[in-house]
């Protein structure tokens, strides 16, 4: 996207900003229509699609039709998203070429991936988020409203869980499949407008492909009290524990396990996570003061702990490494503990029929502790403690000028403090604006455009890690531009196009396992998203979406390369057919283009010498067949990768061929 295009976007932004003032006396019926019920205890609730640039909404019905078991499987069809499993078996998410550490995930308003803000993206695994209790998922791409922070260049994923008033009764789910996989869950909800409750619990176990075992148990609850139709109190709690193996790196030519000569525990393979525990607790009090004012107070705590284990007897003598920080005679372990504690206050003030002002503040503290890897003896280890404090203040004006124009203008100030193990700290602050505008041209066309600035502070690991930390790192600063058009061809076909660009200054990067984090001179991401949804007949629906990404970054030596693992071309498509006798067929496909790996085998850091600069493209197709036997029972068969395509999402970590699941759901 060149300077002329950016100038045109700026002109469009200015014109759309003028529209509300020109139409201030217009009919405001649309604004009145967006007031919601007293039970929700807020004066206004403007749907995200009314003022955001690009938002994908996924409902519980969509999740059920797809047969998804976790967040990874739910999001794989969303345009602009790239999910790939790699090191340590964790699934990372990228939105428009930006990694997990630049994406925020909220469950009922609580941030649930704090490790992404303290450590590397490899420590985050979104496949560990089950979907049984999810009512809706909203994926925000592009500049998000300031209430979610201006440190998420990639985007924001908002998850809303089920409540008992909307999901009455119980549901039992059982499934089994390839590699000895056995899953089971049970949920129950009930109550009325005054009090409702929802509980769900489950267990998942698999032997996994390539001896990649995984065992998970989880429990979630949600309780809501409504007082006199003007106040509510919601308690949400959850717990999960997981043991899982980490897949070994495999040389695609020889099929042999690769041993790294540098990095964490060089020369060891067959790593495991043990007792990966997560807990979340939140208490949310919402009050409607009068017809124009409401407020919401939320306190929450999220904890996460894990132990990363490796058996010294698996030492690869051919790696040429002489261990000095771990043992070859016993299990080695590195413990990680983290917790996020926060309090937030948000309020909506309806000034008049045109303006609704949202303002708020928050305080977050994240503690991260890891055992000293040099003393990683299960019976003798010490802790390295890091802390991150964040203060935020924001104000946002949602302008409903008329039934055609919506403008959202916001500004946010954040103060950040990262404290090292020696109590030294690095502080910073930033103020960033966002502007989102929607103009409904006519019944079939909706134009939207946006500009936003984001600011990412360096994480504790990037600043202070023993071998890779760089206390001189600068924060990442970015400017985001976007323009989009939604068109309704007819009652059966809708289309959407979005053109976007992200200009990043001082992007934080790490060259390889031996190097420290550094600031690149700049990075640029520009692209196009296209989406079509078609109702082919009363029984058949289809969709197709395409994402084009052009990424580049300038290294400190002046060379320019692509960003890693970002496909230039990415296509998703699907067909849903409702047959007789309760049968339902769902077919989805994914075509992922070539990805740059930045692999140069620099410094001879592994036990193979071949260089793989790029990963080839791949195409996989999934099929689900289900049947609704009665109002209370259904069954399904899901076959993943039906053409047995062998491919790699990340270098040296091959994905499985065909695998399947058979399951049933019973309501009671």
Secondary structure, 3 states (H helix, E strand, C coil): CCHHHHHHHHHHHHHHHHHHHHCCCCCCHHHHHCCCCHHHCCCCCCCHHHHCCEEEEEEHHHHHHHCCCEHHHHHCCCCCEEEEECHHHCEEEEECCECHHHEEEEECCEECCHHHHCCCHHHCCHHHCECCCEEEEEEEECCCCHHHCCCCCCEEEEEEECCCCCCCEEEEEEEEEHHHEEEEEEEEEEECCCEEEEEEEEEEEECCHHHCCEEEEEEEEEEEEEECCCEEEEEEEEEEEEEEECCCCECCCCCCECCECCCCCCCCCCCEEEEEEEEEEEEEEEEECCCCEEEEEEEEEEEEEEEEEEEHHHCCHHHCCCCCCCCCCCEEEEEEEEEEEEEEEEEEEECCCCEEEEEEEEEEEEEEEEECHHHCECCECCEEEEEEEEEEEEEEEEEECCCCEEEEEEEEEEEEEEECCCCCEEEEEEEEEEEEEEEECCCCEEEEEEEEEEEECCCHHHHHCCCCCCCCCCCEEEEEEEEEEEEEEECCEEEEEEEEEEEEECCEEECCCCCCEEECCEEEEEEEEEEEEEECCCCEEEEEEEEEEEEEEECCCCCEECCCCCCCEEEEEEEEEECHHHEEEEEEEEEECCEECCCCCCCCCECCCCCCCEECCEEEEEEEEEEECCCCEEEEEEEECCCCCCCEEECCEECCCCEEEEEEEEEC
